[in-house]
Amino acid sequence: MPDDERHTRTVTLEVDPSSDPIRGIARDELGVERPFRGWVGLAAALEQTFDLGGEHPAGGPRHNEHGASS
């Protein structure tokens, strides 16, 4: 993809350094938080944050650490 067509996104990760497995929150530019647990959970949270699975409504749903909507 040419550089002029790229769209950058900002995601903030808050990680509990003492947790095993990794646990934390991925927060997008709109402040929507997606808690995660484990590396697969982190990947899923990032996928949701980057809209890789479909459209993201403004102020979209919060998800628990298992990916369920709340």
C-alpha positions as a Python dict, from the first residue, in 0.01 Angstrom:
ca = {
    (1, 'M'): (0, 0, 0),
    (2, 'P'): (146, 340, -94),
    (3, 'D'): (242, 564, 198),
    (4, 'D'): (-18, 827, 103),
    (5, 'E'): (-298, 567, 142),
    (6, 'R'): (-199, 449, 490),
    (7, 'H'): (-413, 540, 788),
    (8, 'T'): (-243, 530, 1125),
    (9, 'R'): (-431, 456, 1446),
    (10, 'T'): (-339, 517, 1808),
    (11, 'V'): (-404, 243, 2062),
    (12, 'T'): (-309, 269, 2427),
    (13, 'L'): (-227, -53, 2611),
    (14, 'E'): (-247, -73, 2988),
    (15, 'V'): (-83, -394, 3106),
    (16, 'D'): (-66, -544, 3454),
    (17, 'P'): (307, -625, 3483),
    (18, 'S'): (251, -879, 3760),
    (19, 'S'): (-17, -1083, 3581),
    (20, 'D'): (47, -1424, 3433),
    (21, 'P'): (-85, -1459, 3169),
    (22, 'I'): (-65, -1105, 3037),
    (23, 'R'): (-376, -898, 3122),
    (24, 'G'): (-481, -542, 3055),
    (25, 'I'): (-688, -301, 2848),
    (26, 'A'): (-657, -182, 2487),
    (27, 'R'): (-806, 168, 2448),
    (28, 'D'): (-873, 327, 2108),
    (29, 'E'): (-877, 694, 2006),
    (30, 'L'): (-1241, 727, 2110),
    (31, 'G'): (-1171, 593, 2459),
    (32, 'V'): (-1343, 259, 2395),
    (33, 'E'): (-1182, 1, 2621),
    (34, 'R'): (-1134, -364, 2538),
    (35, 'P'): (-1008, -568, 2833),
    (36, 'F'): (-797, -872, 2744),
    (37, 'R'): (-634, -1169, 2910),
    (38, 'G'): (-358, -1374, 2749),
    (39, 'W'): (-178, -1323, 2420),
    (40, 'V'): (-472, -1447, 2214),
    (41, 'G'): (-699, -1208, 2408),
    (42, 'L'): (-460, -921, 2330),
    (43, 'A'): (-464, -1014, 1960),
    (44, 'A'): (-847, -1023, 1965),
    (45, 'A'): (-865, -685, 2141),
    (46, 'L'): (-632, -532, 1883),
    (47, 'E'): (-831, -690, 1599),
    (48, 'Q'): (-1150, -533, 1736),
    (49, 'T'): (-976, -199, 1791),
    (50, 'F'): (-847, -190, 1434),
    (51, 'D'): (-1184, -292, 1289),
    (52, 'L'): (-1040, -600, 1125),
    (53, 'G'): (-1363, -791, 1179),
    (54, 'G'): (-1610, -536, 1039),
    (55, 'E'): (-1748, -191, 1106),
    (56, 'H'): (-1688, -24, 1441),
    (57, 'P'): (-1976, 190, 1564),
    (58, 'A'): (-1877, 516, 1733),
    (59, 'G'): (-1850, 449, 2104),
    (60, 'G'): (-1886, 77, 2027),
    (61, 'P'): (-1950, -197, 2279),
    (62, 'R'): (-1721, -278, 2565),
    (63, 'H'): (-1593, -633, 2575),
    (64, 'N'): (-1489, -838, 2874),
    (65, 'E'): (-1161, -1023, 2894),
    (66, 'H'): (-1319, -1321, 2714),
    (67, 'G'): (-1440, -1111, 2421),
    (68, 'A'): (-1809, -1102, 2521),
    (69, 'S'): (-2002, -778, 2481),
    (70, 'S'): (-2135, -609, 2790),
}
